[in-house]
Amino acid sequence: MAGKNNLKPKSYAKNNIDRWIHLNGYELEAFTSEYYTRDQVRAIAARYGVKSYSSYKNMDELIEVIKETDGFKEAGKKSKPTLFEIIRDQTNGEKQTALWYRQQLGKISSKIKVWPDKMTEEQKMDSVQNIVHQDENELRRTVFPGHMYFYSYHAISNVKYYDRLPLVYVLKKSSDHFYGINFHYLDYKRRAIAINKLEKGVIDVPLHILHKYLIRECKGLFLDLATYEWESAAMLPVDDFVLKLNNGKEHTYDNELVWEETNSKTKRLKASVKRI
């Protein structure tokens, strides 16, 4: 449990809960007992209407309950700048290249704290049932259905062209591969519409953008996006399509050609999904 932190209590509070009732759980680097004191966690629980919060002895268990409340999720949307907002502010109003945007995304990802022990435990999980609401961006060694990821990809398999930095919503996984929807295959307008439907628990996309990804072709860690990031992350111009040539080399492939091909496909994937 954390000791003191730099958060300021309310003046003239009646009790310990009232002293910290103004906190929302997004003030510090992470909402864990490593950063927040017992009284602060209980006050946040009271703020979001968690019943019997004083009966919890383990504060991390109480924090997980808090994270599931609608109030906490809504506060997160208002409190945290998205990746899009952070990168946009760094442009200083000037037009930047796709490479520049990819580099900025890489820099931000490299600053996310890595928890090796947690990653090891996650690799043993068979399903997403053990992962609660995704309220923060996290780096993972593996993927889970119902989550959306950025990651580096190098296709060895025989494909005409592919995206080296996919934005994928995972549908199904096994030990050596997973199936997911890569939203970069949609133009920005259709992408926004599809993401909006997905946030409501509905998949309605061209079947063409559903892909099988081999784990061995995924490079480095997976950036698991917080749910409040999905819509704005889809607007980042970071897709990196390349055409595979006969000599084994790769050449930049115009994303508008990709979108044109996607738009020509008529078969659609439609399904309902349970939001995490």
N, C-alpha and C positions, 0 to 999 in steps of 0.2 A: 504494500500500500504506500502511496506517495506521502511524503512529509509535506512541508510547506511549499507552496508555489507562489507565483507573483500575482495571482488573482486577488482582487480587492473585494472584501465583504461589504454588504450594505451597512450604513451607519444606523445606529439606534434600533437594531434588530431585536425582536422579542425572544428569539431562540436560534439554535444552530441552523435549522431549516430555513428560517426567514433570512438569515444572514447571507445565504447563498442561492436563494430562490430565483435570482435574476440570471443565473448561469443557464446556458443551453446545451453544453457538451461539445461545443465547437471552438472554444476559446484557445485551447492548447494544441500541441502537435498531434495528439491522438486522444480519443476518449477511452482511456484505460485507467486502471487503478495505479499504474505507474506514474500517471500525471495528476490525477484528481484524488483528493482526500475522501475519506469515508463520508464526512458531513456534506461535502460538495456533491458526491454521487447521489446521496439520499435526497438532497434538495432538488436536484435535477429530476429525480424520479417523481418527487411530489409535484413538480411543475408540469410534468407530462401525464399526471393522473395514474401512476402505477400504484396499484393497491398493495397494502401490507409490505411496503418497501423496507420498513424497519426490521422486518423478520429475516431479511437476507443477511447472512454472515459473510458470504463471499461476494465482494463488491464486483468482481468481474462477471459473475452470474447476473447480478442486478443490472449491470451495464448492458448485457445482451438483451435483457427484457426491455430496457429503456429504448434501445435501438430499434425495437420492433414497433414502437408506438408511432402513430401518424404524426404526432406533434414533433417528435425528434426528426423524422424524415423531412417534414416541411421546413423545419428550421435549417436543416442542412442545405436545402436548395437556396435559401436566402443568405446563408452565412458564408458559403465557400465560393470563391471564384472558380469557374470552370477552366479546363485546359485551354479552351478556345479563347476565353477572356484573357488569361495570362499571356498567351502567345500573341494575341491581337495587340495588347498593350505594348509589347516589345517591338512592334513594327514602327511605332512612332508615326503612324499614318501613311507610311511609305509602302509601295507595292513590293512584295517579296516573292522569291521563287519557291517552287514546291520543295526543292532541296533545302532551302532555309527553314521552311516549316518543319520538315522532317528532323532537321538538326535540333531545333528548339524542343520538339517533342522528346527527342532522345535525351537532351540535357535535363528536362524536367523528370523524366523517368529515372534517370541515374541518381536523383536526389531522394527518391522514395526509399524509406528505411526497409531493409531486408531482414526477415526473421527466419533464419535457417531451421530452427527446431519446428516452427509452425509449418514451414514448407514440407519438411519431412513427414509430419503427421498427415498433411493434406494429400500427399502422394499415396498414402495407404487407403484413402477414402474411395469407395466405389461409386458414390453418388453425391449430389449436391445437398442432400438432406442435412448434412452437418455444417453447412455454411449458411449463416444467417443473412439478413438483408445487407446488400453490399453498399455501405454508406461511405466508403473511402476507396481511393485508388490504391491497389495493392499489387505487388509483384509476386508472381507464383511460378512454380516449376511445372505445373500441370493446369489443365482447364476443367471446367465443370459446366454441364448443361445449364442453361438459363442465365449465363453470364456473357458479357461482351468484352472482347479483348483486342488490343493492338499487340502485334509481335512481328518479328523478322522472319521471313520465309524464303527458302531457296528450293525451288521445285527441280528435283532430279528426274521425276517421272515425265512421261511423254505428254506434254501439253503445248498448245500453240503459243499461248501467252499466259502470264500470271501476274499477280500483284505481290511485290516483295515486302509490302507493309500492310497486311490485311487489317480490316476492321470487321471482326467476325463475332456473330452471336451463335454460341454453340448449342446444338440440338441434341447430339448424342456422342458419346465417347467410348473408346475401348482402350486396351493397353498400348496399342501401337498407332492408333489413328483417331480422328474425330470428324464429325460432320458439322458444318456450320454455314451460316449465311454471311457472305462478304458484301457489306453494303456499299463498298467502293465500286461495285459493278453497276450501281444505279447513279444517274445524274442527281444533282443536289436536290432538285424539286421532288423527284420520286423517292429519294432517300429520306427526306424529311417526312413525307407522308407515311412511308413504311415504318419508320422509327416511332412515329406518333401512334400508329396502330399497335405496334409491339408493346409500347408502354401501357396499353390498355388490355394486353393479353391476347392480341390477335396477330397471327402471322399471315401476311398476304403479299407475297413477292413472286417475281418470276422464278420458276424452277431452275433457270439457268444460273442463278447466283448462289445456289446451294452447292457446296464443294466438299470433297473428302480431302482432309489434310493429314499427311503422315507425320507422326511425331518426330521422326528422325530428320525431317526436312525443316522443322521449326528451329530457329536459332536463338539461343539466349532465353531469357525469362519472358513470361507473358504478363503484359500490363492489364490487370483486371480492372475495368472501369466501374466507378461508383455509378449507381443508376441515374443520379442527377446529371451525370456527364454525357449520357448516351446521345441525346439530341444535338448538343453542341459539338461533341467529338466527331459526329458524322459530317459536320460542316468544315472540318479542317482539311485543307487541300494537300494531304500527305500521301495519297495513293501513289504507288510506284510500279506501274505496269511495264513489263518488259516482254519483248518478242524473242522467242528462242530460235536461233538460226541453226542451219544444218551443220555448221562447223563447231557447234557447241557453245558459241558465244551468245551474248544477249544484247539486245538493242532496245532503247527506250520506245515504248509503244504509247500512242496518243490515247488518253483516257476517253476522248470524245468518240473514238472508233469503238471502244469497249462499250460505251453507253448506247451507241447506235445499234450494235449487235444485240445487246440486252433488250432494247426496246422492240426489236423485231421478233422476239420470242413470245409465243402466245400461251404456252403451258405455265400454270401458276401453282405455287405451293401455298395451300391455305390450311391453317390449323389454329386451334386455341391452345394457349400455354398458361401455366400457372406461374404468376410472377413471384420471384424470390423476395 
